[in-house]
């Protein structure tokens, strides 16, 4: 007869392994991407070779054009 704690431990191990397997399939390798800092709390990643200034501008424009018109006052958009 198995103890209930032992069964729970095996279940947790199985769920953890499933999560690892899913992350390996769907998570990008950040070493292949270029880091772009939007502000002190926001960082995005773009493909190597893309223009980081243009990516930053696109991200800010996308956030400011949202349906609910959310504007982020922390974004410094004057990097021309």
PyMOL Python script that loads the backbone (N, CA, C, O; Angstrom):
from pymol import cmd

cmd.read_pdbstr("""\
ATOM      1  N   UNK A   1       0.841  -1.190   0.000  1.00  0.00           N
ATOM      2  CA  UNK A   1       0.000   0.000   0.000  1.00  0.00           C
ATOM      3  C   UNK A   1       0.879   1.244   0.000  1.00  0.00           C
ATOM      4  O   UNK A   1       1.740   1.409   0.864  1.00  0.00           O
ATOM      5  N   UNK A   2       0.651   2.124  -0.987  1.00  0.00           N
ATOM      6  CA  UNK A   2       1.436   3.351  -1.087  1.00  0.00           C
ATOM      7  C   UNK A   2       0.865   4.423  -0.170  1.00  0.00           C
ATOM      8  O   UNK A   2      -0.332   4.472   0.111  1.00  0.00           O
ATOM      9  N   UNK A   3       1.753   5.258   0.274  1.00  0.00           N
ATOM     10  CA  UNK A   3       1.319   6.399   1.071  1.00  0.00           C
ATOM     11  C   UNK A   3       0.791   7.479   0.130  1.00  0.00           C
ATOM     12  O   UNK A   3       1.244   7.600  -1.008  1.00  0.00           O
ATOM     13  N   UNK A   4      -0.157   8.250   0.611  1.00  0.00           N
ATOM     14  CA  UNK A   4      -0.751   9.292  -0.220  1.00  0.00           C
ATOM     15  C   UNK A   4       0.280  10.347  -0.597  1.00  0.00           C
ATOM     16  O   UNK A   4       0.246  10.855  -1.718  1.00  0.00           O
ATOM     17  N   UNK A   5       1.187  10.691   0.297  1.00  0.00           N
ATOM     18  CA  UNK A   5       2.226  11.675   0.010  1.00  0.00           C
ATOM     19  C   UNK A   5       3.132  11.223  -1.114  1.00  0.00           C
ATOM     20  O   UNK A   5       3.553  12.041  -1.932  1.00  0.00           O
ATOM     21  N   UNK A   6       3.437   9.955  -1.172  1.00  0.00           N
ATOM     22  CA  UNK A   6       4.302   9.427  -2.224  1.00  0.00           C
ATOM     23  C   UNK A   6       3.616   9.536  -3.584  1.00  0.00           C
ATOM     24  O   UNK A   6       4.266   9.850  -4.581  1.00  0.00           O
ATOM     25  N   UNK A   7       2.322   9.282  -3.633  1.00  0.00           N
ATOM     26  CA  UNK A   7       1.562   9.390  -4.877  1.00  0.00           C
ATOM     27  C   UNK A   7       1.560  10.851  -5.328  1.00  0.00           C
ATOM     28  O   UNK A   7       1.752  11.143  -6.508  1.00  0.00           O
ATOM     29  N   UNK A   8       1.348  11.743  -4.406  1.00  0.00           N
ATOM     30  CA  UNK A   8       1.332  13.178  -4.731  1.00  0.00           C
ATOM     31  C   UNK A   8       2.696  13.613  -5.255  1.00  0.00           C
ATOM     32  O   UNK A   8       2.775  14.407  -6.193  1.00  0.00           O
ATOM     33  N   UNK A   9       3.758  13.107  -4.664  1.00  0.00           N
ATOM     34  CA  UNK A   9       5.106  13.460  -5.093  1.00  0.00           C
ATOM     35  C   UNK A   9       5.349  12.989  -6.529  1.00  0.00           C
ATOM     36  O   UNK A   9       5.925  13.725  -7.330  1.00  0.00           O
ATOM     37  N   UNK A  10       4.922  11.785  -6.857  1.00  0.00           N
ATOM     38  CA  UNK A  10       5.072  11.274  -8.224  1.00  0.00           C
ATOM     39  C   UNK A  10       4.255  12.106  -9.212  1.00  0.00           C
ATOM     40  O   UNK A  10       4.696  12.365 -10.332  1.00  0.00           O
ATOM     41  N   UNK A  11       3.067  12.520  -8.788  1.00  0.00           N
ATOM     42  CA  UNK A  11       2.213  13.348  -9.633  1.00  0.00           C
ATOM     43  C   UNK A  11       2.874  14.708  -9.900  1.00  0.00           C
ATOM     44  O   UNK A  11       2.829  15.221 -11.019  1.00  0.00           O
ATOM     45  N   UNK A  12       3.472  15.269  -8.881  1.00  0.00           N
ATOM     46  CA  UNK A  12       4.157  16.558  -9.027  1.00  0.00           C
ATOM     47  C   UNK A  12       5.342  16.413  -9.982  1.00  0.00           C
ATOM     48  O   UNK A  12       5.555  17.270 -10.840  1.00  0.00           O
ATOM     49  N   UNK A  13       6.105  15.342  -9.838  1.00  0.00           N
ATOM     50  CA  UNK A  13       7.237  15.108 -10.733  1.00  0.00           C
ATOM     51  C   UNK A  13       6.779  14.968 -12.178  1.00  0.00           C
ATOM     52  O   UNK A  13       7.416  15.494 -13.091  1.00  0.00           O
ATOM     53  N   UNK A  14       5.681  14.264 -12.381  1.00  0.00           N
ATOM     54  CA  UNK A  14       5.145  14.070 -13.732  1.00  0.00           C
ATOM     55  C   UNK A  14       4.686  15.396 -14.336  1.00  0.00           C
ATOM     56  O   UNK A  14       4.968  15.676 -15.501  1.00  0.00           O
ATOM     57  N   UNK A  15       3.979  16.213 -13.550  1.00  0.00           N
ATOM     58  CA  UNK A  15       3.510  17.510 -14.033  1.00  0.00           C
ATOM     59  C   UNK A  15       4.688  18.435 -14.349  1.00  0.00           C
ATOM     60  O   UNK A  15       4.657  19.178 -15.329  1.00  0.00           O
ATOM     61  N   UNK A  16       5.717  18.382 -13.518  1.00  0.00           N
ATOM     62  CA  UNK A  16       6.907  19.204 -13.753  1.00  0.00           C
ATOM     63  C   UNK A  16       7.594  18.793 -15.053  1.00  0.00           C
ATOM     64  O   UNK A  16       8.025  19.649 -15.825  1.00  0.00           O
ATOM     65  N   UNK A  17       7.696  17.509 -15.292  1.00  0.00           N
ATOM     66  CA  UNK A  17       8.329  17.034 -16.517  1.00  0.00           C
ATOM     67  C   UNK A  17       7.521  17.431 -17.749  1.00  0.00           C
ATOM     68  O   UNK A  17       8.092  17.780 -18.782  1.00  0.00           O
ATOM     69  N   UNK A  18       6.194  17.378 -17.644  1.00  0.00           N
ATOM     70  CA  UNK A  18       5.344  17.811 -18.757  1.00  0.00           C
ATOM     71  C   UNK A  18       5.557  19.291 -19.058  1.00  0.00           C
ATOM     72  O   UNK A  18       5.611  19.690 -20.221  1.00  0.00           O
ATOM     73  N   UNK A  19       5.677  20.106 -18.008  1.00  0.00           N
ATOM     74  CA  UNK A  19       5.905  21.543 -18.187  1.00  0.00           C
ATOM     75  C   UNK A  19       7.253  21.796 -18.859  1.00  0.00           C
ATOM     76  O   UNK A  19       7.362  22.667 -19.721  1.00  0.00           O
ATOM     77  N   UNK A  20       8.268  21.048 -18.474  1.00  0.00           N
ATOM     78  CA  UNK A  20       9.591  21.182 -19.092  1.00  0.00           C
ATOM     79  C   UNK A  20       9.532  20.807 -20.563  1.00  0.00           C
ATOM     80  O   UNK A  20      10.117  21.489 -21.404  1.00  0.00           O
ATOM     81  N   UNK A  21       8.827  19.724 -20.880  1.00  0.00           N
ATOM     82  CA  UNK A  21       8.703  19.279 -22.267  1.00  0.00           C
ATOM     83  C   UNK A  21       7.994  20.323 -23.128  1.00  0.00           C
ATOM     84  O   UNK A  21       8.407  20.582 -24.258  1.00  0.00           O
ATOM     85  N   UNK A  22       6.933  20.919 -22.599  1.00  0.00           N
ATOM     86  CA  UNK A  22       6.193  21.948 -23.338  1.00  0.00           C
ATOM     87  C   UNK A  22       7.075  23.170 -23.556  1.00  0.00           C
ATOM     88  O   UNK A  22       7.073  23.749 -24.643  1.00  0.00           O
ATOM     89  N   UNK A  23       7.829  23.568 -22.536  1.00  0.00           N
ATOM     90  CA  UNK A  23       8.665  24.758 -22.681  1.00  0.00           C
ATOM     91  C   UNK A  23       9.768  24.542 -23.710  1.00  0.00           C
ATOM     92  O   UNK A  23      10.161  25.483 -24.400  1.00  0.00           O
ATOM     93  N   UNK A  24      10.269  23.325 -23.821  1.00  0.00           N
ATOM     94  CA  UNK A  24      11.305  23.043 -24.811  1.00  0.00           C
ATOM     95  C   UNK A  24      10.752  23.146 -26.226  1.00  0.00           C
ATOM     96  O   UNK A  24      11.474  23.518 -27.151  1.00  0.00           O
ATOM     97  N   UNK A  25       9.472  22.816 -26.398  1.00  0.00           N
ATOM     98  CA  UNK A  25       8.849  22.869 -27.720  1.00  0.00           C
ATOM     99  C   UNK A  25       8.495  24.293 -28.133  1.00  0.00           C
ATOM    100  O   UNK A  25       8.645  24.653 -29.300  1.00  0.00           O
ATOM    101  N   UNK A  26       8.025  25.108 -27.188  1.00  0.00           N
ATOM    102  CA  UNK A  26       7.437  26.384 -27.572  1.00  0.00           C
ATOM    103  C   UNK A  26       8.208  27.615 -27.132  1.00  0.00           C
ATOM    104  O   UNK A  26       7.866  28.713 -27.571  1.00  0.00           O
ATOM    105  N   UNK A  27       9.215  27.501 -26.301  1.00  0.00           N
ATOM    106  CA  UNK A  27       9.960  28.669 -25.848  1.00  0.00           C
ATOM    107  C   UNK A  27      11.115  28.968 -26.796  1.00  0.00           C
ATOM    108  O   UNK A  27      11.875  28.069 -27.157  1.00  0.00           O
ATOM    109  N   UNK A  28      11.248  30.235 -27.199  1.00  0.00           N
ATOM    110  CA  UNK A  28      12.365  30.577 -28.076  1.00  0.00           C
ATOM    111  C   UNK A  28      13.681  30.598 -27.305  1.00  0.00           C
ATOM    112  O   UNK A  28      13.696  30.798 -26.091  1.00  0.00           O
ATOM    113  N   UNK A  29      14.769  30.393 -28.012  1.00  0.00           N
ATOM    114  CA  UNK A  29      16.088  30.489 -27.405  1.00  0.00           C
ATOM    115  C   UNK A  29      16.469  31.966 -27.380  1.00  0.00           C
ATOM    116  O   UNK A  29      16.701  32.565 -28.431  1.00  0.00           O
ATOM    117  N   UNK A  30      16.535  32.553 -26.195  1.00  0.00           N
ATOM    118  CA  UNK A  30      16.804  33.981 -26.080  1.00  0.00           C
ATOM    119  C   UNK A  30      18.219  34.341 -26.521  1.00  0.00           C
ATOM    120  O   UNK A  30      18.506  35.509 -26.784  1.00  0.00           O
ATOM    121  N   UNK A  31      19.101  33.354 -26.602  1.00  0.00           N
ATOM    122  CA  UNK A  31      20.452  33.626 -27.081  1.00  0.00           C
ATOM    123  C   UNK A  31      20.458  33.976 -28.566  1.00  0.00           C
ATOM    124  O   UNK A  31      21.398  34.603 -29.055  1.00  0.00           O
ATOM    125  N   UNK A  32      19.408  33.570 -29.284  1.00  0.00           N
ATOM    126  CA  UNK A  32      19.300  33.864 -30.716  1.00  0.00           C
ATOM    127  C   UNK A  32      18.583  35.184 -30.975  1.00  0.00           C
ATOM    128  O   UNK A  32      18.424  35.582 -32.129  1.00  0.00           O
ATOM    129  N   UNK A  33      18.151  35.861 -29.925  1.00  0.00           N
ATOM    130  CA  UNK A  33      17.389  37.098 -30.063  1.00  0.00           C
ATOM    131  C   UNK A  33      18.156  38.276 -29.482  1.00  0.00           C
ATOM    132  O   UNK A  33      19.062  38.108 -28.666  1.00  0.00           O
ATOM    133  N   UNK A  34      17.776  39.466 -29.916  1.00  0.00           N
ATOM    134  CA  UNK A  34      18.401  40.692 -29.453  1.00  0.00           C
ATOM    135  C   UNK A  34      17.490  41.346 -28.422  1.00  0.00           C
ATOM    136  O   UNK A  34      16.284  41.461 -28.640  1.00  0.00           O
ATOM    137  N   UNK A  35      18.056  41.771 -27.312  1.00  0.00           N
ATOM    138  CA  UNK A  35      17.298  42.375 -26.218  1.00  0.00           C
ATOM    139  C   UNK A  35      17.107  43.862 -26.490  1.00  0.00           C
ATOM    140  O   UNK A  35      18.058  44.567 -26.827  1.00  0.00           O
ATOM    141  N   UNK A  36      15.854  44.339 -26.339  1.00  0.00           N
ATOM    142  CA  UNK A  36      15.530  45.753 -26.519  1.00  0.00           C
ATOM    143  C   UNK A  36      14.829  46.240 -25.259  1.00  0.00           C
ATOM    144  O   UNK A  36      13.762  45.736 -24.906  1.00  0.00           O
ATOM    145  N   UNK A  37      15.420  47.214 -24.582  1.00  0.00           N
ATOM    146  CA  UNK A  37      14.848  47.747 -23.353  1.00  0.00           C
ATOM    147  C   UNK A  37      13.881  48.868 -23.716  1.00  0.00           C
ATOM    148  O   UNK A  37      14.251  49.840 -24.374  1.00  0.00           O
ATOM    149  N   UNK A  38      12.633  48.712 -23.274  1.00  0.00           N
ATOM    150  CA  UNK A  38      11.617  49.729 -23.524  1.00  0.00           C
ATOM    151  C   UNK A  38      11.654  50.769 -22.411  1.00  0.00           C
ATOM    152  O   UNK A  38      11.748  51.966 -22.681  1.00  0.00           O
ATOM    153  N   UNK A  39      11.584  50.329 -21.202  1.00  0.00           N
ATOM    154  CA  UNK A  39      11.778  51.174 -20.028  1.00  0.00           C
ATOM    155  C   UNK A  39      12.333  50.283 -18.923  1.00  0.00           C
ATOM    156  O   UNK A  39      12.692  49.133 -19.179  1.00  0.00           O
ATOM    157  N   UNK A  40      12.406  50.798 -17.705  1.00  0.00           N
ATOM    158  CA  UNK A  40      13.049  50.020 -16.637  1.00  0.00           C
ATOM    159  C   UNK A  40      12.282  48.752 -16.277  1.00  0.00           C
ATOM    160  O   UNK A  40      12.852  47.846 -15.669  1.00  0.00           O
ATOM    161  N   UNK A  41      11.022  48.667 -16.633  1.00  0.00           N
ATOM    162  CA  UNK A  41      10.205  47.493 -16.304  1.00  0.00           C
ATOM    163  C   UNK A  41       9.871  46.616 -17.507  1.00  0.00           C
ATOM    164  O   UNK A  41       9.325  45.526 -17.335  1.00  0.00           O
ATOM    165  N   UNK A  42      10.186  47.064 -18.711  1.00  0.00           N
ATOM    166  CA  UNK A  42       9.755  46.354 -19.908  1.00  0.00           C
ATOM    167  C   UNK A  42      10.937  46.087 -20.840  1.00  0.00           C
ATOM    168  O   UNK A  42      11.679  46.998 -21.208  1.00  0.00           O
ATOM    169  N   UNK A  43      11.089  44.827 -21.206  1.00  0.00           N
ATOM    170  CA  UNK A  43      12.106  44.414 -22.164  1.00  0.00           C
ATOM    171  C   UNK A  43      11.452  43.502 -23.185  1.00  0.00           C
ATOM    172  O   UNK A  43      10.681  42.611 -22.829  1.00  0.00           O
ATOM    173  N   UNK A  44      11.761  43.724 -24.458  1.00  0.00           N
ATOM    174  CA  UNK A  44      11.270  42.841 -25.508  1.00  0.00           C
ATOM    175  C   UNK A  44      12.471  42.228 -26.211  1.00  0.00           C
ATOM    176  O   UNK A  44      13.598  42.704 -26.075  1.00  0.00           O
ATOM    177  N   UNK A  45      12.215  41.176 -26.958  1.00  0.00           N
ATOM    178  CA  UNK A  45      13.268  40.511 -27.715  1.00  0.00           C
ATOM    179  C   UNK A  45      12.867  40.468 -29.177  1.00  0.00           C
ATOM    180  O   UNK A  45      11.731  40.135 -29.516  1.00  0.00           O
ATOM    181  N   UNK A  46      13.825  40.814 -30.044  1.00  0.00           N
ATOM    182  CA  UNK A  46      13.598  40.781 -31.487  1.00  0.00           C
ATOM    183  C   UNK A  46      14.675  39.921 -32.128  1.00  0.00           C
ATOM    184  O   UNK A  46      15.698  39.621 -31.512  1.00  0.00           O
ATOM    185  N   UNK A  47      14.433  39.533 -33.363  1.00  0.00           N
ATOM    186  CA  UNK A  47      15.413  38.721 -34.080  1.00  0.00           C
ATOM    187  C   UNK A  47      16.719  39.489 -34.237  1.00  0.00           C
ATOM    188  O   UNK A  47      16.722  40.711 -34.380  1.00  0.00           O
ATOM    189  N   UNK A  48      17.823  38.760 -34.209  1.00  0.00           N
ATOM    190  CA  UNK A  48      19.120  39.381 -34.470  1.00  0.00           C
ATOM    191  C   UNK A  48      19.105  40.019 -35.846  1.00  0.00           C
ATOM    192  O   UNK A  48      18.601  39.430 -36.802  1.00  0.00           O
ATOM    193  N   UNK A  49      19.647  41.205 -35.949  1.00  0.00           N
ATOM    194  CA  UNK A  49      19.698  41.901 -37.223  1.00  0.00           C
ATOM    195  C   UNK A  49      18.591  42.917 -37.418  1.00  0.00           C
ATOM    196  O   UNK A  49      18.699  43.788 -38.281  1.00  0.00           O
ATOM    197  N   UNK A  50      17.521  42.824 -36.629  1.00  0.00           N
ATOM    198  CA  UNK A  50      16.460  43.825 -36.727  1.00  0.00           C
ATOM    199  C   UNK A  50      16.900  45.096 -36.008  1.00  0.00           C
ATOM    200  O   UNK A  50      17.716  45.056 -35.087  1.00  0.00           O
ATOM    201  N   UNK A  51      16.348  46.214 -36.442  1.00  0.00           N
ATOM    202  CA  UNK A  51      16.701  47.505 -35.861  1.00  0.00           C
ATOM    203  C   UNK A  51      16.026  47.655 -34.496  1.00  0.00           C
ATOM    204  O   UNK A  51      14.797  47.675 -34.429  1.00  0.00           O
ATOM    205  N   UNK A  52      16.800  47.762 -33.398  1.00  0.00           N
ATOM    206  CA  UNK A  52      16.195  47.867 -32.068  1.00  0.00           C
ATOM    207  C   UNK A  52      15.409  49.166 -31.863  1.00  0.00           C
ATOM    208  O   UNK A  52      14.409  49.177 -31.145  1.00  0.00           O
ATOM    209  N   UNK A  53      15.853  50.253 -32.486  1.00  0.00           N
ATOM    210  CA  UNK A  53      15.138  51.531 -32.350  1.00  0.00           C
ATOM    211  C   UNK A  53      13.766  51.420 -33.002  1.00  0.00           C
ATOM    212  O   UNK A  53      12.769  51.878 -32.444  1.00  0.00           O
ATOM    213  N   UNK A  54      13.716  50.809 -34.187  1.00  0.00           N
ATOM    214  CA  UNK A  54      12.437  50.627 -34.890  1.00  0.00           C
ATOM    215  C   UNK A  54      11.518  49.684 -34.108  1.00  0.00           C
ATOM    216  O   UNK A  54      10.314  49.922 -34.023  1.00  0.00           O
ATOM    217  N   UNK A  55      12.080  48.619 -33.542  1.00  0.00           N
ATOM    218  CA  UNK A  55      11.280  47.675 -32.751  1.00  0.00           C
ATOM    219  C   UNK A  55      10.687  48.373 -31.534  1.00  0.00           C
ATOM    220  O   UNK A  55       9.532  48.143 -31.176  1.00  0.00           O
ATOM    221  N   UNK A  56      11.474  49.212 -30.911  1.00  0.00           N
ATOM    222  CA  UNK A  56      11.000  49.957 -29.736  1.00  0.00           C
ATOM    223  C   UNK A  56       9.861  50.897 -30.122  1.00  0.00           C
ATOM    224  O   UNK A  56       8.851  50.978 -29.423  1.00  0.00           O
ATOM    225  N   UNK A  57      10.029  51.603 -31.236  1.00  0.00           N
ATOM    226  CA  UNK A  57       8.973  52.515 -31.712  1.00  0.00           C
ATOM    227  C   UNK A  57       7.690  51.754 -32.020  1.00  0.00           C
ATOM    228  O   UNK A  57       6.600  52.203 -31.665  1.00  0.00           O
ATOM    229  N   UNK A  58       7.817  50.585 -32.690  1.00  0.00           N
ATOM    230  CA  UNK A  58       6.646  49.773 -33.017  1.00  0.00           C
ATOM    231  C   UNK A  58       5.931  49.302 -31.756  1.00  0.00           C
ATOM    232  O   UNK A  58       4.703  49.331 -31.683  1.00  0.00           O
ATOM    233  N   UNK A  59       6.705  48.869 -30.765  1.00  0.00           N
ATOM    234  CA  UNK A  59       6.105  48.386 -29.520  1.00  0.00           C
ATOM    235  C   UNK A  59       5.333  49.503 -28.826  1.00  0.00           C
ATOM    236  O   UNK A  59       4.196  49.306 -28.397  1.00  0.00           O
ATOM    237  N   UNK A  60       5.952  50.672 -28.718  1.00  0.00           N
ATOM    238  CA  UNK A  60       5.292  51.806 -28.053  1.00  0.00           C
ATOM    239  C   UNK A  60       4.036  52.211 -28.812  1.00  0.00           C
ATOM    240  O   UNK A  60       3.003  52.474 -28.196  1.00  0.00           O
ATOM    241  N   UNK A  61       4.107  52.264 -30.133  1.00  0.00           N
ATOM    242  CA  UNK A  61       2.928  52.618 -30.939  1.00  0.00           C
ATOM    243  C   UNK A  61       1.818  51.594 -30.748  1.00  0.00           C
ATOM    244  O   UNK A  61       0.645  51.953 -30.639  1.00  0.00           O
ATOM    245  N   UNK A  62       2.188  50.330 -30.707  1.00  0.00           N
ATOM    246  CA  UNK A  62       1.191  49.276 -30.511  1.00  0.00           C
ATOM    247  C   UNK A  62       0.501  49.411 -29.157  1.00  0.00           C
ATOM    248  O   UNK A  62      -0.716  49.253 -29.063  1.00  0.00           O
ATOM    249  N   UNK A  63       1.267  49.702 -28.114  1.00  0.00           N
ATOM    250  CA  UNK A  63       0.687  49.850 -26.785  1.00  0.00           C
ATOM    251  C   UNK A  63      -0.205  51.081 -26.694  1.00  0.00           C
ATOM    252  O   UNK A  63      -1.224  51.068 -26.004  1.00  0.00           O
ATOM    253  N   UNK A  64       0.183  52.142 -27.395  1.00  0.00           N
ATOM    254  CA  UNK A  64      -0.604  53.377 -27.327  1.00  0.00           C
ATOM    255  C   UNK A  64      -1.841  53.337 -28.222  1.00  0.00           C
ATOM    256  O   UNK A  64      -2.754  54.142 -28.039  1.00  0.00           O
ATOM    257  N   UNK A  65      -1.888  52.433 -29.170  1.00  0.00           N
ATOM    258  CA  UNK A  65      -3.044  52.308 -30.061  1.00  0.00           C
ATOM    259  C   UNK A  65      -4.000  51.205 -29.634  1.00  0.00           C
ATOM    260  O   UNK A  65      -4.844  50.779 -30.423  1.00  0.00           O
ATOM    261  N   UNK A  66      -3.882  50.746 -28.418  1.00  0.00           N
ATOM    262  CA  UNK A  66      -4.750  49.666 -27.943  1.00  0.00           C
ATOM    263  C   UNK A  66      -6.206  50.112 -27.884  1.00  0.00           C
ATOM    264  O   UNK A  66      -6.507  51.306 -27.863  1.00  0.00           O
ATOM    265  N   UNK A  67      -7.076  49.154 -27.857  1.00  0.00           N
ATOM    266  CA  UNK A  67      -8.514  49.405 -27.875  1.00  0.00           C
ATOM    267  C   UNK A  67      -8.946  50.328 -26.732  1.00  0.00           C
ATOM    268  O   UNK A  67      -9.801  51.195 -26.914  1.00  0.00           O
ATOM    269  N   UNK A  68      -8.356  50.134 -25.575  1.00  0.00           N
ATOM    270  CA  UNK A  68      -8.766  50.915 -24.401  1.00  0.00           C
ATOM    271  C   UNK A  68      -7.927  52.165 -24.223  1.00  0.00           C
ATOM    272  O   UNK A  68      -8.004  52.828 -23.189  1.00  0.00           O
ATOM    273  N   UNK A  69      -7.114  52.494 -25.246  1.00  0.00           N
ATOM    274  CA  UNK A  69      -6.343  53.723 -25.263  1.00  0.00           C
ATOM    275  C   UNK A  69      -5.474  53.875 -24.011  1.00  0.00           C
ATOM    276  O   UNK A  69      -5.491  54.912 -23.347  1.00  0.00           O
ATOM    277  N   UNK A  70      -4.731  52.839 -23.714  1.00  0.00           N
ATOM    278  CA  UNK A  70      -3.837  52.871 -22.556  1.00  0.00           C
ATOM    279  C   UNK A  70      -2.543  53.548 -22.972  1.00  0.00           C
ATOM    280  O   UNK A  70      -1.888  53.103 -23.914  1.00  0.00           O
ATOM    281  N   UNK A  71      -2.173  54.593 -22.299  1.00  0.00           N
ATOM    282  CA  UNK A  71      -0.925  55.279 -22.578  1.00  0.00           C
ATOM    283  C   UNK A  71       0.017  55.067 -21.409  1.00  0.00           C
ATOM    284  O   UNK A  71      -0.377  55.180 -20.249  1.00  0.00           O
ATOM    285  N   UNK A  72       1.242  54.765 -21.723  1.00  0.00           N
ATOM    286  CA  UNK A  72       2.238  54.537 -20.696  1.00  0.00           C
ATOM    287  C   UNK A  72       3.125  55.757 -20.589  1.00  0.00           C
ATOM    288  O   UNK A  72       3.930  56.033 -21.478  1.00  0.00           O
ATOM    289  N   UNK A  73       2.974  56.486 -19.499  1.00  0.00           N
ATOM    290  CA  UNK A  73       3.736  57.721 -19.354  1.00  0.00           C
ATOM    291  C   UNK A  73       5.212  57.463 -19.077  1.00  0.00           C
ATOM    292  O   UNK A  73       6.017  58.391 -19.153  1.00  0.00           O
ATOM    293  N   UNK A  74       5.591  56.214 -18.754  1.00  0.00           N
ATOM    294  CA  UNK A  74       6.984  55.912 -18.467  1.00  0.00           C
ATOM    295  C   UNK A  74       7.825  55.769 -19.729  1.00  0.00           C
ATOM    296  O   UNK A  74       9.053  55.789 -19.654  1.00  0.00           O
ATOM    297  N   UNK A  75       7.189  55.626 -20.881  1.00  0.00           N
ATOM    298  CA  UNK A  75       7.945  55.434 -22.106  1.00  0.00           C
ATOM    299  C   UNK A  75       8.549  56.756 -22.562  1.00  0.00           C
ATOM    300  O   UNK A  75       7.852  57.760 -22.710  1.00  0.00           O
ATOM    301  N   UNK A  76       9.833  56.734 -22.777  1.00  0.00           N
ATOM    302  CA  UNK A  76      10.530  57.890 -23.324  1.00  0.00           C
ATOM    303  C   UNK A  76      10.604  57.664 -24.821  1.00  0.00           C
ATOM    304  O   UNK A  76      11.435  56.887 -25.290  1.00  0.00           O
ATOM    305  N   UNK A  77       9.747  58.331 -25.578  1.00  0.00           N
ATOM    306  CA  UNK A  77       9.672  58.089 -27.010  1.00  0.00           C
ATOM    307  C   UNK A  77      10.581  59.030 -27.794  1.00  0.00           C
ATOM    308  O   UNK A  77      10.589  58.973 -29.023  1.00  0.00           O
ATOM    309  N   UNK A  78      11.326  59.870 -27.143  1.00  0.00           N
ATOM    310  CA  UNK A  78      12.172  60.828 -27.835  1.00  0.00           C
ATOM    311  C   UNK A  78      13.586  60.342 -28.046  1.00  0.00           C
ATOM    312  O   UNK A  78      14.529  60.981 -27.581  1.00  0.00           O
ATOM    313  N   UNK A  79      13.761  59.222 -28.739  1.00  0.00           N
ATOM    314  CA  UNK A  79      15.117  58.713 -28.971  1.00  0.00           C
ATOM    315  C   UNK A  79      15.548  58.883 -30.428  1.00  0.00           C
ATOM    316  O   UNK A  79      16.351  58.094 -30.925  1.00  0.00           O
ATOM    317  N   UNK A  80      15.034  59.887 -31.112  1.00  0.00           N
ATOM    318  CA  UNK A  80      15.422  60.132 -32.518  1.00  0.00           C
ATOM    319  C   UNK A  80      16.818  60.704 -32.604  1.00  0.00           C
ATOM    320  O   UNK A  80      17.309  60.972 -33.700  1.00  0.00           O
TER     321      UNK A  80
END
""", "prot")
cmd.dss("prot")
cmd.show_as("cartoon", "prot")
cmd.util.cbc("prot")
cmd.orient("prot")
